[in-house]
Amino acid sequence: MNLLINESPLIVLPSLVKEVGLNEAILLQQLHYKSLISKNIRDGYKWVYRTYEEWKNEEFFFWSERTIQRVIHRLEEKGFIVSTDAYNRMKMDKTKWYRINYSMLQHQTGQNDLSNVTKSPEGEAQSVMSSDDKMSLAITKEVKSIKKHTVGQHPDAVAVINYLNEKAGKQYKASSKATERLVNARFREGYELADFKNIIDTKVNMWLNNTHWNKYLRPSTLFNATNFENYLEEFRSANGTRSATNNGLPILPELDFSKGEE
């Protein structure tokens, strides 16, 4: 068992996750790091210039663009980040510039003592750190291209499998490559941890005490691309009860052997 990390890890403080949520904390931390090394200075602030596609390809390859849009929108609504397209050279260019509203973040988290902080011309708190400090706060190295075989687990992947094991009395491993591919694929499609839990709860209620169907409480059945959406819709429409159309039995996927496994 490999206990060492050979890639730059995703690092966020639990206290920040508690305040803003896991996905929001990940994006804020990476935006903070990018701000520290940014050379894009406008009106006394450092800005990070990104399209949604660039956020996905260069920073958050484990999220879909739709998920990134939702996370950014929530942070904008809460005032944690400021965004604008006013600095674009062409009016037709709607790419956004982002910076963290450190004053709002400080107020929300109740921190009274911010070390290594100075004031911008407008009076907003701005973090000032040495080169070593900058590197210690980095979530990831700046990656220009990421190949499919190097994609790691989504941050909530372990939580999904732990929840399944707890509810179904199983012992599946999140480190399994097949399981990892299935879970990551669903997250990339924009599904969230709550969706996985709703499906697990629904199917555990149906199959746990059935000696025949209990064996289908497994990642390959629950998180299959075809089954996942069907099971989630079953939960939405039946509120966790058996569907009248399938009587709670597994929905068999249509296999397309011309495509690789997701």
C-alpha positions as CSV (number, residue, x, y, z in Angstrom):
1,M,0.0,0.0,0.0
2,N,1.5,3.3,-1.1
3,L,1.3,5.9,1.8
4,L,3.2,8.6,-0.1
5,I,1.8,11.2,-2.5
6,N,3.7,11.6,-5.7
7,E,1.7,14.5,-7.0
8,S,0.9,18.0,-5.6
9,P,-2.0,17.4,-3.2
10,L,-5.2,19.3,-2.8
11,I,-5.0,21.1,0.5
12,V,-7.7,23.1,2.2
13,L,-8.3,24.1,5.8
14,P,-11.2,22.3,7.5
15,S,-12.3,25.6,9.1
16,L,-12.6,27.1,5.6
17,V,-14.6,24.1,4.4
18,K,-16.9,24.5,7.4
19,E,-17.6,28.1,6.5
20,V,-18.0,27.9,2.7
21,G,-18.3,24.2,1.7
22,L,-15.8,21.8,0.2
23,N,-15.9,22.7,-3.5
24,E,-16.0,26.4,-2.6
25,A,-13.0,26.0,-0.3
26,I,-11.0,24.2,-3.0
27,L,-11.7,27.0,-5.6
28,L,-10.9,29.8,-3.1
29,Q,-7.6,28.2,-2.1
30,Q,-6.5,27.8,-5.7
31,L,-7.6,31.3,-6.5
32,H,-5.6,32.5,-3.6
33,Y,-2.5,30.7,-4.8
34,K,-2.9,32.0,-8.4
35,S,-3.4,35.5,-7.0
36,L,-0.1,35.4,-5.2
37,I,1.8,34.6,-8.4
38,S,-0.4,36.7,-10.7
39,K,1.2,39.6,-12.7
40,N,-2.3,40.9,-13.7
41,I,-2.6,44.1,-11.5
42,R,-5.5,46.4,-12.1
43,D,-6.7,49.2,-9.7
44,G,-4.4,48.1,-7.0
45,Y,-5.4,44.4,-7.0
46,K,-4.0,41.2,-8.4
47,W,-6.5,39.4,-10.6
48,V,-6.7,35.9,-12.1
49,Y,-7.9,35.8,-15.7
50,R,-9.7,32.5,-16.6
51,T,-12.5,31.1,-18.8
52,Y,-14.5,28.3,-17.4
53,E,-12.8,25.9,-19.8
54,E,-9.4,27.0,-18.6
55,W,-10.5,26.5,-14.9
56,K,-11.4,23.0,-15.9
57,N,-8.4,22.1,-18.1
58,E,-5.7,23.8,-16.0
59,E,-7.0,23.6,-12.4
60,F,-10.0,21.4,-11.8
61,F,-10.0,18.6,-14.2
62,F,-12.1,16.5,-11.8
63,W,-15.1,18.9,-12.2
64,S,-17.3,19.6,-15.1
65,E,-17.6,23.2,-16.4
66,R,-21.2,23.2,-15.1
67,T,-19.9,22.4,-11.6
68,I,-17.2,25.1,-11.8
69,Q,-19.9,27.7,-12.9
70,R,-22.1,26.7,-9.9
71,V,-19.2,27.0,-7.4
72,I,-18.1,30.4,-8.8
73,H,-21.6,31.7,-8.8
74,R,-22.2,30.7,-5.2
75,L,-18.9,32.4,-4.2
76,E,-19.9,35.5,-6.1
77,E,-23.3,35.6,-4.5
78,K,-21.8,35.3,-1.0
79,G,-19.3,38.1,-1.8
80,F,-16.2,35.9,-1.3
81,I,-14.9,36.6,-4.8
82,V,-15.2,39.6,-7.0
83,S,-15.3,39.1,-10.8
84,T,-15.5,41.4,-13.8
85,D,-15.0,41.5,-17.5
86,A,-14.3,45.3,-17.5
87,Y,-10.5,44.8,-18.1
88,N,-11.0,42.9,-21.4
89,R,-9.6,44.7,-24.4
90,M,-12.5,43.8,-26.6
91,K,-16.1,44.2,-25.5
92,M,-17.1,40.9,-27.1
93,D,-14.6,39.1,-24.8
94,K,-16.6,38.0,-21.8
95,T,-13.8,36.1,-20.1
96,K,-13.9,37.0,-16.4
97,W,-11.2,38.4,-14.1
98,Y,-11.3,37.1,-10.5
99,R,-10.0,38.2,-7.1
100,I,-10.8,37.2,-3.5
101,N,-12.6,39.6,-1.3
102,Y,-10.4,39.1,1.7
103,S,-12.3,41.6,3.8
104,M,-15.5,39.6,3.4
105,L,-13.7,36.3,4.0
106,Q,-12.1,37.8,7.2
107,H,-15.5,39.1,8.4
108,Q,-17.3,35.8,7.7
109,T,-14.8,33.6,9.4
110,G,-14.4,35.9,12.4
111,Q,-10.6,36.1,12.1
112,N,-9.3,39.2,13.9
113,D,-5.6,38.6,13.4
114,L,-4.4,38.1,9.8
115,S,-0.7,37.7,9.8
116,N,1.3,39.0,6.8
117,V,-1.5,41.2,5.6
118,T,-1.3,44.7,4.1
119,K,-3.8,47.1,2.7
120,S,-4.4,47.9,-0.9
121,P,-5.0,51.5,-2.0
122,E,-8.8,50.9,-1.6
123,G,-8.2,49.5,2.0
124,E,-9.0,45.9,1.3
125,A,-6.8,43.2,3.0
126,Q,-4.3,41.7,0.7
127,S,-2.0,38.8,1.7
128,V,1.8,39.4,1.3
129,M,4.0,36.3,1.6
130,S,7.5,35.1,0.7
131,S,8.2,32.8,-2.1
132,D,8.5,29.9,0.3
133,D,5.1,30.8,1.8
134,K,3.5,30.9,-1.6
135,M,4.7,27.4,-2.5
136,S,3.5,26.0,0.9
137,L,0.0,27.3,0.2
138,A,-0.2,25.9,-3.4
139,I,-2.9,23.4,-4.0
140,T,-1.4,22.1,-7.3
141,K,1.5,22.9,-9.5
142,E,0.5,24.9,-12.6
143,V,-0.4,22.2,-15.1
144,K,-0.6,23.0,-18.8
145,S,-1.8,19.6,-19.9
146,I,-3.2,16.6,-18.0
147,K,-3.5,13.2,-19.6
148,K,-6.4,11.0,-18.8
149,H,-4.4,8.3,-17.0
150,T,-3.0,10.8,-14.5
151,V,-6.4,12.0,-13.3
152,G,-6.8,11.2,-9.6
153,Q,-9.8,10.8,-7.4
154,H,-12.4,13.5,-6.9
155,P,-12.2,14.9,-3.3
156,D,-15.5,13.2,-2.4
157,A,-14.8,9.8,-3.9
158,V,-13.7,8.3,-0.7
159,A,-16.7,9.6,1.1
160,V,-19.0,7.9,-1.5
161,I,-17.4,4.5,-1.0
162,N,-17.3,4.9,2.8
163,Y,-21.0,5.7,2.8
164,L,-21.8,2.7,0.6
165,N,-19.8,0.4,2.9
166,E,-21.4,1.8,6.0
167,K,-25.0,1.6,4.7
168,A,-24.7,-1.7,2.9
169,G,-22.3,-3.5,5.1
170,K,-19.7,-3.9,2.3
171,Q,-16.0,-3.5,2.1
172,Y,-15.3,-1.9,-1.2
173,K,-12.1,0.1,-1.7
174,A,-12.1,3.6,-3.1
175,S,-8.6,2.9,-4.5
176,S,-10.0,0.3,-6.9
177,K,-9.3,1.6,-10.4
178,A,-12.7,0.4,-11.7
179,T,-14.6,2.0,-8.8
180,E,-12.5,5.2,-9.2
181,R,-13.3,5.5,-12.9
182,L,-17.1,5.1,-12.2
183,V,-17.2,7.6,-9.3
184,N,-15.0,10.2,-11.0
185,A,-17.0,10.0,-14.3
186,R,-20.3,10.8,-12.4
187,F,-18.7,13.7,-10.6
188,R,-17.3,15.0,-14.0
189,E,-20.9,15.0,-15.3
190,G,-21.9,17.4,-12.5
191,Y,-23.4,15.1,-9.9
192,E,-22.7,15.9,-6.3
193,L,-22.1,13.8,-3.1
194,A,-25.7,14.2,-2.1
195,D,-26.8,12.5,-5.4
196,F,-24.6,9.4,-4.6
197,K,-26.0,9.2,-1.0
198,N,-29.6,9.4,-2.2
199,I,-29.1,6.6,-4.6
200,I,-27.3,4.5,-2.0
201,D,-30.1,5.1,0.5
202,T,-32.8,4.2,-2.0
203,K,-31.2,1.0,-3.1
204,V,-30.1,-0.1,0.4
205,N,-33.7,0.2,1.5
206,M,-34.8,-2.0,-1.4
207,W,-32.1,-4.6,-1.6
208,L,-30.3,-4.9,1.7
209,N,-32.5,-7.7,3.2
210,N,-33.0,-9.5,-0.1
211,T,-30.5,-12.3,-0.4
212,H,-30.6,-12.2,-4.2
213,W,-30.5,-8.4,-4.9
214,N,-28.1,-7.6,-2.0
215,K,-25.2,-8.4,-4.3
216,Y,-26.1,-5.5,-6.6
217,L,-25.3,-3.0,-3.8
218,R,-22.0,-2.5,-5.6
219,P,-20.3,0.4,-7.4
220,S,-20.5,-1.3,-10.8
221,T,-24.3,-1.4,-10.6
222,L,-25.1,1.7,-8.6
223,F,-22.7,4.1,-10.3
224,N,-22.9,2.8,-13.9
225,A,-23.6,5.7,-16.3
226,T,-27.0,4.4,-17.4
227,N,-28.2,3.2,-14.0
228,F,-27.1,6.3,-12.1
229,E,-29.4,8.7,-13.7
230,N,-32.3,6.2,-13.7
231,Y,-31.8,5.5,-10.0
232,L,-31.5,9.2,-9.2
233,E,-34.7,9.9,-11.1
234,E,-36.3,7.0,-9.2
235,F,-35.4,8.7,-5.9
236,R,-36.7,12.1,-7.1
237,S,-40.1,10.8,-8.3
238,A,-40.7,8.1,-5.6
239,N,-39.1,9.8,-2.7
240,G,-37.0,6.7,-1.9
241,T,-39.7,4.1,-2.4
242,R,-39.9,1.4,-5.0
243,S,-40.5,2.4,-8.5
244,A,-43.7,1.0,-10.0
245,T,-42.0,0.4,-13.4
246,N,-39.0,-1.6,-12.2
247,N,-40.2,-2.9,-8.8
248,G,-36.8,-2.0,-7.3
249,L,-34.8,-4.4,-9.4
250,P,-31.5,-3.4,-11.1
251,I,-31.9,-1.6,-14.4
252,L,-29.7,-3.4,-16.9
253,P,-27.5,-1.0,-18.9
254,E,-27.3,-1.1,-22.7
255,L,-23.7,-2.1,-23.4
256,D,-21.8,-0.4,-26.3
257,F,-18.6,-2.3,-26.8
258,S,-17.3,0.3,-29.3
259,K,-16.7,2.7,-26.4
260,G,-14.4,2.4,-23.4
261,E,-15.6,1.9,-19.8
262,E,-16.5,5.0,-17.8
